[in-house]
Amino acid sequence: MQRYCSIIRLRPGQRQEYLLLHRSVWPDVEQMLVRANIRNYSIFLHGDLLVGYYEYVGDDHEADQARIAADPRTRQWWTLTDPCQESLAEPGSGHWWAPMQEVWHLNEETA
Protein backbone atom coordinates (compact mmCIF):
# COMPACT_ATOMS: atom_id res chain seq x y z
CA MET A 1 0.00 0.00 0.00
CA GLN A 2 1.23 3.49 -0.86
CA ARG A 3 -0.06 6.76 0.64
CA TYR A 4 -0.69 9.83 -1.53
CA CYS A 5 -1.51 13.34 -0.44
CA SER A 6 -2.10 16.47 -2.51
CA ILE A 7 -3.32 20.02 -2.11
CA ILE A 8 -5.32 22.55 -4.12
CA ARG A 9 -6.97 25.91 -3.44
CA LEU A 10 -10.67 26.70 -3.68
CA ARG A 11 -11.42 29.66 -5.91
CA PRO A 12 -13.01 32.64 -4.17
CA GLY A 13 -16.77 32.29 -4.16
CA GLN A 14 -16.70 28.56 -5.03
CA ARG A 15 -16.54 27.06 -1.54
CA GLN A 16 -20.27 26.38 -1.15
CA GLU A 17 -20.57 24.88 -4.64
CA TYR A 18 -17.66 22.54 -4.01
CA LEU A 19 -18.99 21.45 -0.62
CA LEU A 20 -22.46 20.92 -2.08
CA LEU A 21 -21.07 18.71 -4.84
CA HIS A 22 -19.17 16.60 -2.32
CA ARG A 23 -22.21 16.01 -0.16
CA SER A 24 -23.31 13.55 -2.84
CA VAL A 25 -20.40 12.37 -4.98
CA TRP A 26 -21.71 10.37 -7.93
CA PRO A 27 -21.61 6.62 -7.21
CA ASP A 28 -20.01 5.88 -10.63
CA VAL A 29 -17.13 8.23 -9.76
CA GLU A 30 -16.63 6.51 -6.40
CA GLN A 31 -16.79 3.08 -8.05
CA MET A 32 -14.17 4.12 -10.61
CA LEU A 33 -11.81 5.11 -7.79
CA VAL A 34 -12.29 1.73 -6.13
CA ARG A 35 -11.71 -0.10 -9.45
CA ALA A 36 -8.50 1.92 -9.80
CA ASN A 37 -7.23 0.57 -6.47
CA ILE A 38 -7.85 3.73 -4.41
CA ARG A 39 -8.85 3.20 -0.78
CA ASN A 40 -9.51 5.45 2.23
CA TYR A 41 -9.84 8.59 0.09
CA SER A 42 -10.51 11.73 2.14
CA ILE A 43 -10.57 15.42 1.30
CA PHE A 44 -9.95 17.85 4.17
CA LEU A 45 -10.70 21.57 4.20
CA HIS A 46 -8.65 24.28 5.91
CA GLY A 47 -9.61 27.84 5.01
CA ASP A 48 -9.50 27.87 1.22
CA LEU A 49 -7.17 24.86 0.97
CA LEU A 50 -8.26 21.31 0.16
CA VAL A 51 -5.97 18.45 1.14
CA GLY A 52 -6.66 15.06 -0.43
CA TYR A 53 -5.34 11.80 1.00
CA TYR A 54 -5.74 8.25 -0.27
CA GLU A 55 -4.13 4.85 -0.09
CA TYR A 56 -3.22 3.03 -3.30
CA VAL A 57 -3.30 -0.78 -3.23
CA GLY A 58 -2.55 -1.56 -6.89
CA ASP A 59 0.64 -2.32 -8.81
CA ASP A 60 0.69 0.50 -11.39
CA HIS A 61 -0.38 3.87 -10.00
CA GLU A 62 0.30 5.72 -13.25
CA ALA A 63 -1.85 3.30 -15.29
CA ASP A 64 -4.68 3.45 -12.75
CA GLN A 65 -4.55 7.25 -12.75
CA ALA A 66 -4.82 7.15 -16.56
CA ARG A 67 -7.87 4.85 -16.26
CA ILE A 68 -9.53 7.37 -13.95
CA ALA A 69 -8.69 10.26 -16.29
CA ALA A 70 -10.14 8.37 -19.28
CA ASP A 71 -13.41 7.50 -17.54
CA PRO A 72 -16.25 9.55 -19.15
CA ARG A 73 -18.27 9.86 -15.95
CA THR A 74 -15.24 11.04 -13.95
CA ARG A 75 -14.41 13.56 -16.68
CA GLN A 76 -17.99 14.85 -16.46
CA TRP A 77 -17.63 15.16 -12.66
CA TRP A 78 -14.43 17.15 -13.16
CA THR A 79 -16.27 19.65 -15.39
CA LEU A 80 -18.21 20.56 -12.23
CA THR A 81 -15.42 20.43 -9.65
CA ASP A 82 -12.45 21.84 -11.59
CA PRO A 83 -13.93 25.35 -11.96
CA CYS A 84 -14.13 25.47 -8.16
CA GLN A 85 -10.39 24.87 -7.82
CA GLU A 86 -7.17 26.75 -8.41
CA SER A 87 -4.16 24.52 -8.93
CA LEU A 88 -1.09 24.93 -6.75
CA ALA A 89 0.92 22.43 -8.81
CA GLU A 90 4.16 23.41 -10.48
CA PRO A 91 3.36 24.71 -13.99
CA GLY A 92 4.12 22.07 -16.59
CA SER A 93 4.12 19.26 -14.01
CA GLY A 94 1.01 17.64 -15.44
CA HIS A 95 -0.67 17.72 -12.03
CA TRP A 96 -3.90 19.51 -11.15
CA TRP A 97 -3.69 18.82 -7.41
CA ALA A 98 -0.14 19.53 -6.16
CA PRO A 99 1.51 16.39 -4.76
CA MET A 100 2.71 16.66 -1.18
CA GLN A 101 5.79 14.94 0.21
CA GLU A 102 5.32 12.70 3.23
CA VAL A 103 7.81 13.70 5.93
CA TRP A 104 6.66 11.46 8.79
CA HIS A 105 4.29 8.56 9.42
CA LEU A 106 3.29 6.71 12.59
CA ASN A 107 2.10 3.13 12.23
CA GLU A 108 1.39 0.26 14.61
CA GLU A 109 4.87 -1.23 14.19
CA THR A 110 6.64 1.95 15.33
CA ALA A 111 4.22 2.90 18.11
Secondary structure, DSSP 8 states (H G I E B T S, - for coil): -EEEEEEEEE-TT-HHHHHHHHTT--HHHHHHHHHTTEEEEEEEEETTEEEEEEEE-SS-HHHHHHHHHH-HHHHHHHHHHGGGEE--S-TTSS-SSEE--------TTT-
